[in-house]
Amino acid sequence: MLILAAILSILVYGVIAAMLGTVMPSFTASFHLSGEQDGNIALAQALGLVVASLAVGPLIDTRGKKTALIGGLTLITLSLAALPSATGYGSLMAIYFVLGLGGGIIVTGANALASDVDETRRASTLNFLNLFFGLGGLLTPFLAANLLNGDSAKLCYLGAGLGVVALLANIVAKIPPPTGERGFKMSEVGDIVGRPVLYLLALFLFLYVACEVGVWNWLASYLISRNIDKAKALNILSLGFALGLLLGRVVVSRILIRVSSVTVTLAAAILMAATTYLMLQSSDSTVAWIAVFCAGLAMAPVFPTTLAMVADAFPRGTATAMGIVITCGWLGLVVSSPIIGGIAGKDNAHLGTALLLLPAFSIAMVLVNLALRPMLAKK
């Protein structure tokens, strides 16, 4: 039940991560939203993620993961149930902010829970857990395009139902007590924030999340602007990007048993720069699918492996350190979405130019990784 609780929580987060990009074309058409307004809705979700992940780390270390996971899943379930009733731009902003709050809580809580399962294979375990994020991301646009005929309301209600299942699993699961009972004190937060390695790990995740969420939120709209029909665009997002994330994490969970986390993430950043650039160059759906699938494979190990590096570097107050790093990751979304939406302009006329932010940030990740290597070697 412990593993099931963590898996279902990450699965739910995968669903909501892909939800905005999947339903946004429908909301854009229904409410006549501009690219800037789309970006602001994504920003609202990002702000919710930031607030939640910053606050929840110390809460988990002192009060426990169970309370956090139940609270986060409750917020997500209620938000998804409310989304079909949105009446316009303002209500979408409010709902997505609350959805972000729930997401920020469960990402930190579920990864902190899984990081305790096997400390000797932490990176491998976290990649295995997060392949279910990829599964959730795959299912959301796939179901919308192929089984629900693009019905956004049914998709939201289906996601809310999954949230209820995950909530019940976390209520029943016997989740271990908080780390505060094993000696972590809030006074030790100063020791955590005083180490430079924390900030490089945070910057690395900041750049990565800007790239990954940029794909989730904007790829379908970009492909549609390149005259690829909506159903094909959603299938490229699900059976291309999300499937690449899922399969990549299956493969890399084995590779990480023998190859160091910092080396795996360096290779991933290099491949991200190439694949995110290539996916913006074609209007052919087959070529676009290949490039997007490869981008998913490249991105697959980065988020969970970075969290594993955080847990290895901070064995005490792990959730607090994870919360800080994850918060900086969500700040990548805060920065990237308004920039992409602003450059894209009305009717997303310049969305291709805006999405060049993704390969640029990937190159920056390579440089940050090279700076991290000597610090992690000294641990």
Secondary structure, 3 states (H helix, E strand, C coil): CHHHHHHHHHHHHHHHHHHHHHHHHHHHHHHCCCHHHHHHHHHHHHHHHHHHHHHHHHHHHHHCHHHHHHHHHHHHHHHHHHHHHCCCHHHHHHHHHHHHHHHHHHHHHHHHHHHCCCHHHHHHHHHHHHHHHHHHHHHHHHHHHHCCCCCHHHHHHHHHHHHHHHHHHHHHCCCCCCHHHHCCCHHHHHHHHCCHHHHHHHHHHHHHHHHHHHHHHHHHHHHHHCCCCHHHHHHHHHHHHHHHHHHHHHHHHHHCCCCCHHHHHHHHHHHHHHHHHHCCCCCCHHHHHHHHHHHHHHHCCHHHHHHHHHHHHCCCCHHHHHHHHHHHHHHHHHHHHHHHHHHHCHHHCCHHHHCCHHHHHHHHHHHHHHHHHHHHHCC
